[in-house]
């Protein structure tokens, strides 16, 4: 697949236009028609001087879904905050606030995914026999546990419902 050299992105000032760019990029990704926009030397020079991302993406740290790739975006297009389980924690929230307040980024997206390991680990930790998680992993489990409680109230697959509830929880916290 050829990589384009440059395609200076139009100024995106509204959330609807930003969301449409993400949808178009994801469609290219799913159809294996990625253009890899804005990754050449001219873009690197331009973004080295200032950034103007059109979307903030709070996503899971899962190595299989880098937002720039799955949305087929270039350098400087996305302000990405990644943490296991796409949870909202103080430094991540501060990063989101910075992007919105200082960089005038018009759209915030919370990106969850199927088979999230952090949500799965939380479900496992909440099942008997209860074992204390090691180290700072407990902070992830503590953050995701309220979403699991919400998911348990719904019919269907608990993991899938917990992942969706966790996305909603993060959105609401932001």
Secondary structure, DSSP 8 states (H G I E B T S, - for coil): ----S--------SHHHHHHHHHHHHHHHHTT-----S-SHHHHHHHHH----SEEEEE---TT--HHHHTT--TTTEEEEE-GGG---HHHHHHHHHHHHHH----EEEE--TT-HHHHHHHHHTSSS-----TTHHHHHHHHHHHHHHHTTSSS-HHHHHHHHHHHHHHHH-
